[in-house]
Structures are given as structure tokens and as C-alpha cells.
């Protein structure tokens, strides 16, 4: 068995889209998936990519992926990498591919002089939490994730006509 990790290309878009759907099924969040595949491709591989994707292969066949992007730590004064999605097909779990994806990503964090690698995990996902902790990750349970989206986001954005958003940001 040969494990390999490579950067995704636009040709991988259908596979990336399927991995996202498979992850959503696993996380019991399939009802939340609403991306348009063409728009996803534009945001990943267009003129201004917002995220990067690694494809994990076993014997040349895509079996998992990691989607990530840069964030910034003001306390560290350096960028970090946020891992948005990590997924390995169920029949490929236990092969070492998940660890290989994280090891590769950690290498990118170090090579890019980033301060840290962070991600979220659902609190009910005990197998994933145990796996991450076995690699040295620690729970950041003193932090609570906040989100504004949908109608609340639109309302917030429109709430102050006196301070319009800067153009091009």
C-alpha cells in the first residue's frame, strides 16, 4: 500500500465536492450542504483562491482530503493555518492516510513560518477527538465558536449605512 499526498488541481473539483458531501453525511449535516460546484471551483482555483486542498491517495486512488486556509494570530504576530475539513473514506480509515494528511499539513505550517494549526471537531466525535489528541492536539474548550450567517449576516451588514464596507476586501 502506497500513501501519497498532493495539492489538488481544478481537475479534482468533482472529487472534492464528493468528499465534502461524504463528510457532511458522516457529520449528520448533509442538509447544510448548499454549495454550487462551479462557484466552489472558482473560490478554490480561480484568480483569488480562498483555500487550498490536499488530496490523499492510496495506491493512486483519492481516498481523502484536507481543505485549509490561512488565518492570522495577533498574539503571535504570525499567520496560522485553519483546517476546515479533513475526511478519509470509511473503508480507508486505519490506513494512516488521515495522519499522513495532518503530517503533510503540519509540514506546510512549519515551512510557511506559521504559528499554529487549528481546526474544530464536533463534540460527539469521540474517535476523531481521540485520534487528534494522540497526535498532540489539545482541546481548546475555553473558547466558544460564534457564527453569523444567512439572514442575520445580511441584516448585520445592512445595519449601518454610515460605515459601508471597504471596496475590494
RODONU-927547 format. One record per residue: residue in three letters; y, z, x of N, C-alpha, C in turn. Coordinates in steps of 0.001 Angstrom, whole numbers, padded with zeros to 6 digits, always signed. Example, Ala and Ser with C-alpha at 12.3 -4.5 7.8 and 13.67 -1.06 7.14 Angstrom:
BEGIN
ALA-005690+007800+013190-004500+007800+012300-003300+007800+013200
SER-002250+007080+012850-001060+007140+013670+000030+007870+012900
//
This chain:
BEGIN
UNK-001181+000000+000847+000000+000000+000000+001245+000000+000893
UNK+002168-000914+000607+003406-001025+001366+004594-000729+000464
UNK+005384+000275+000856+006610+000614+000139+007775-000045+000844
UNK+008703-000603+000082+009915-001168+000669+011083-000929-000280
UNK+012255-000778+000331+013492-000573-000419+014454-001659+000019
UNK+015109-002293-000948+016060-003351-000612+017233-003298-001578
UNK+018399-003793-001125+019532-003893-002049+019231-004925-003135
UNK+019637-004644-004336+019445-005586-005440+020410-006753-005299
UNK+020022-007866-005870+020874-009048-005967+021028-009395-007446
UNK+021909-010330-007721+022124-010756-009111+020827-011267-009738
UNK+019937-011805-008950+018657-012293-009476+017790-011152-010019
UNK+018079-009919-009618+017323-008750-010081+017825-008202-011408
UNK+018888-008779-011955+019508-008224-013151+018520-007999-014307
UNK+017663-008952-014652+016727-008673-015754+015821-007473-015464
UNK+015405-007327-014217+014555-006191-013850+015336-004880-013917
UNK+016575-004888-013457+017426-003698-013530+017631-003286-014981
UNK+017919-004257-015829+018109-003980-017257+016848-003353-017853
UNK+015691-003859-017468+014436-003297-017983+014204-001888-017460
UNK+014505-001649-016190+014377-000299-015640+015285+000678-016390
UNK+016499+000254-016706+017423+001121-017453+016835+001446-018825
UNK+016294+000449-019501+015670+000686-020815+014458+001612-020693
UNK+013648+001400-019659+012466+002247-019446+012872+003691-019161
UNK+013923+003869-018362+014421+005210-018076+014920+005868-019363
UNK+015661+005128-020156+016173+005666-021416+015027+006080-022339
UNK+013960+005281-022387+012786+005660-023182+012207+006979-022678
UNK+012027+007087-021368+011466+008304-020773+012340+009523-021094
UNK+013658+009340-021044+014580+010445-021292+014857+010682-022776
UNK+014150+009936-023641+014322+010048-025084+015753+009720-025506
UNK+016344+008736-024807+017723+008335-025067+017855+006834-025335
UNK+016776+006186-025736+016814+004743-025963+017886+004361-026978
UNK+018148+005229-027933+019169+004960-028952+020574+004890-028361
UNK+020753+005357-027131+022074+005344-026490+022314+004094-025643
UNK+021286+003298-025421+021436+002096-024587+022104+001012-025410
UNK+023265+000569-024942+024006-000455-025686+024683-001465-024776
UNK+024265-001548-023527+024914-002473-022602+024607-003919-022962
UNK+025531-004780-022580+025341-006223-022654+024900-006647-021249
UNK+023783-007319-021141+023222-007636-019829+024174-008466-018971
UNK+024866-009419-019572+025805-010244-018805+026953-009394-018265
UNK+027465-008489-019089+028549-007614-018644+028050-006647-017572
UNK+026840-006148-017724+026240-005297-016691+026188-006049-015365
UNK+025752-007297-015407+025697-008120-014201+027054-008298-013558
UNK+028065-008500-014383+029432-008649-013869+029894-007367-013183
UNK+029577-006223-013773+030020-004941-013218+029231-004554-011965
UNK+028017-005066-011830+027215-004767-010641+027383-005801-009527
UNK+027552-007083-009905+027520-008153-008901+028748-009060-008941
UNK+029736-008737-009748+030936-009567-009868+031908-009338-008725
UNK+033151-009804-008894+034150-009710-007828+034502-008276-007429
UNK+034408-007336-008367+034658-005929-008053+033476-005099-008535
UNK+032440-004990-007709+031271-004205-008127+031622-002721-008276
UNK+031157-002127-009343+031420-000717-009611+030268+000179-009169
UNK+029134-000399-008896+027960+000373-008490+027065-000517-007645
UNK+026126+000125-006971+025135-000577-006170+023755-000205-006677
UNK+022786-001063-006410+021427-000819-006859+020462-001071-005708
UNK+019511-000161-005568+018396-000352-004656+017158-000622-005492
UNK+016355-001565-005050+015085-001862-005708+013967-001315-004829
UNK+013082-000547-005437+011913-000022-004737+010701-000860-005088
UNK+010023-001329-004060+008860-002194-004273+007597-001575-003691
UNK+006514-001846-004351+005182-001525-003834+004441-002837-003730
UNK+004030-003145-002517+003332-004411-002247+004108-005610-002806
UNK+005419-005565-002632+006264-006683-003018+006627-006752-004492
UNK+006171-005800-005297+006468-005788-006728+007450-004663-007053
UNK+008522-004995-007766+009521-003991-008138+008884-002942-009039
UNK+008977-001683-008604+008379-000576-009353+009374+000546-009648
UNK+010602+000410-009126+011594+001442-009369+012955+001015-008875
UNK+013954+001833-009203+015316+001514-008770+016150+002773-008654
UNK+017242+002646-007923+018263+003684-007838+019605+002987-008005
UNK+020420+003457-008942+021754+002917-009175+022741+004008-008800
UNK+023712+003675-007937+024611+004686-007415+026004+004117-007181
UNK+026963+005004-006994+028332+004604-006696+029008+005717-005909
UNK+030140+005370-005307+030899+006354-004534+031776+007190-005446
UNK+031881+008454-005103+032863+009348-005700+033669+009934-004538
UNK+034469+010938-004779+035261+011497-003694+035391+012998-003865
UNK+035178+013729-002789+035341+015174-002786+036675+015527-002136
UNK+037576+016071-002926+038845+016512-002345+038623+017717-001444
UNK+037670+018576-001771+037413+019751-000944+036899+019341+000436
UNK+036073+018315+000481+035531+017821+001749+036481+016825+002415
UNK+037329+016182+001604+038210+015145+002131+037446+013895+002538
UNK+036301+013676+001893+035434+012535+002216+034753+012040+000943
UNK+034303+010797+000983+033557+010289-000172+032176+010919-000254
UNK+031598+010752-001402+030211+011120-001635+029547+009965-002347
UNK+028281+010126-002616+027562+009142-003428+026983+009873-004626
UNK+027191+009282-005800+026633+009812-007028+025495+008894-007467
UNK+024332+009467-007611+023150+008747-008066+023124+008802-009591
UNK+023428+007690-010221+023464+007636-011686+022061+007571-012271
UNK+021220+006726-011714+019858+006556-012230+018869+006437-011086
UNK+017757+007118-011251+016593+006969-010377+015396+006860-011299
UNK+014636+005785-011132+013486+005589-012013+012365+004920-011239
UNK+011154+005437-011441+009933+004830-010922+008990+004686-012105
UNK+008427+003511-012248+007488+003282-013353+006387+004346-013342
UNK+005967+004778-014522+004959+005845-014593+003696+005570-013775
UNK+003218+004338-013793+001984+004045-013051+002191+004007-011536
UNK+003452+004045-011092+003744+004060-009653+004162+005449-009172
UNK+004258+006407-010075+004635+007764-009676+003519+008368-008838
UNK+003911+009145-007861+002940+009728-006941+002677+008849-005730
UNK+003273+007665-005717+003072+006723-004605+003993+007012-003425
UNK+005008+007847-003652+006013+008104-002626+007247+007239-002784
UNK+007278+006375-003798+008408+005476-003973+009685+006222-004348
UNK+009600+007212-005211+010779+007990-005575+011385+008664-004355
UNK+010538+009271-003542+011030+009894-002313+011610+008851-001374
UNK+010961+007695-001266+011468+006629-000385+012851+006161-000831
UNK+013076+006047-002137+014394+005661-002639+015441+006717-002276
UNK+015093+007994-002441+016033+009060-002104+016276+009144-000602
UNK+015248+008952+000198+015414+008963+001660+016340+007824+002086
UNK+016132+006645+001519+016986+005499+001836+018432+005785+001435
UNK+018601+006338+000255+019944+006653-000225+020593+007726+000648
UNK+019841+008740+001044+020378+009770+001941+020812+009141+003261
UNK+020067+008165+003741+020455+007454+004951+021779+006731+004786
UNK+021996+006135+003613+023281+005490+003336+024413+006508+003299
UNK+024157+007664+002709+025167+008718+002646+025592+009101+004059
UNK+024631+009309+004933+024929+009691+006315+025623+008542+007055
UNK+025099+007326+006922+025669+006173+007630+027103+005881+007190
UNK+027425+006170+005934+028768+005901+005409+029706+007097+005570
UNK+029269+008098+006300+030060+009306+006545+030492+009976+005246
UNK+029576+010041+004307+029833+010722+003048+029464+012197+003183
UNK+030072+013019+002350+029871+014462+002410+028599+014915+001698
UNK+028207+014178+000645+027073+014660-000142+026523+013584-001067
UNK+025332+013865-001540+024637+013060-002540+024433+013960-003746
UNK+024877+013493-004910+024770+014293-006125+024195+013458-007269
UNK+023608+014138-008231+023115+013491-009442+022897+014560-010490
UNK+022664+014113-011711+022348+015008-012824+020895+014804-013203
UNK+020315+015851-013743+018939+015779-014237+018895+016545-015555
UNK+018174+016015-016511+018052+016689-017801+017337+018027-017610
UNK+017840+019067-018263+017304+020409-018021+015854+020582-018470
UNK+015354+019715-019342+013963+019809-019776+012998+019090-018833
UNK+013530+018341-017864+012687+017515-016997+012188+018323-015792
UNK+011306+019278-016068+010800+020175-015027+010118+019433-013873
UNK+009327+018375-014128+008722+017680-012985+009762+017094-012030
UNK+010835+016502-012586+011883+015930-011742+012623+017030-010992
UNK+012943+018128-011673+013652+019228-011024+012823+019770-009862
UNK+011544+019972-010088+010664+020458-009017+010602+019490-007850
UNK+010498+018206-008156+010468+017173-007116+011749+017208-006294
UNK+012893+017241-006971+014179+017256-006267+014321+018511-005408
UNK+013914+019648-005942+014019+020881-005169+013103+020840-003949
UNK+011962+020182-004066+011045+020088-002922+011656+019276-001780
UNK+012667+018457-002106+013350+017644-001097+014602+018334-000542
UNK+014890+019542-001025+016049+020279-000543+017239+020280-001478
UNK+017128+019636-002638+018233+019641-003599+018333+021017-004251
UNK+019544+021381-004647+019743+022650-005338+020444+022402-006664
UNK+020101+023225-007633+020748+023140-008944+022181+023636-008829
UNK+023078+022931-009462+024487+023320-009499+024774+023886-010897
UNK+024076+024961-011255+024141+025449-012624+025437+026182-012971
UNK+026329+026337-011993+027631+026915-012310+028618+025863-012821
UNK+028210+024606-012833+029049+023513-013323+028506+023019-014655
UNK+029400+022596-015536+029025+022007-016809+029609+020605-016866
UNK+028791+019638-017188+029245+018248-017283+030090+018095-018542
UNK+031200+017407-018408+032075+017099-019542+032138+015586-019688
UNK+032322+015119-020913+032393+013684-021165+033324+013405-022330
UNK+034092+012342-022199+034887+011799-023305+034490+010341-023410
UNK+034056+009904-024590+033695+008503-024780+033944+008095-026228
UNK+033676+006848-026534+033801+006340-027895+035187+006537-028487
UNK+035201+006954-029750+036469+007138-030456+037342+008202-029800
UNK+036743+009253-029268+037517+010311-028620+038236+009769-027390
UNK+037593+008880-026654+038222+008274-025480+039393+007385-025899
UNK+039173+006578-026917+040238+005706-027411+041420+006529-027896
UNK+041142+007606-028616+042203+008477-029125+042947+009136-027967
UNK+042239+009617-026963+042875+010247-025812+043756+009253-025065
UNK+043262+008052-024867+044025+007032-024148+045301+006661-024889
UNK+045256+006715-026206+046419+006331-027017+047336+007513-027328
UNK+046997+008703-026857+047723+009895-027287+049120+010038-026704
UNK+049472+009308-025660+050797+009462-025081+051383+008106-024734
UNK+052298+007649-025562+052962+006372-025290+053967+006517-024153
UNK+054340+007756-023791+055343+007948-022758+054777+007803-021345
UNK+053458+007824-021206+052871+007670-019861+051700+006688-019912
UNK+052036+005390-019993+050978+004384-020039+050190+004357-018728
UNK+048926+003941-018808+048122+003886-017588+048665+002850-016609
UNK+048486+003124-015337+048913+002180-014292+048103+000910-014402
UNK+048733-000204-014172+048054-001501-014231+047124-001666-013034
UNK+045950-002236-013272+045030-002571-012194+044204-001416-011683
UNK+044225-000261-012383+043401+000862-011934+042259+001096-012856
//
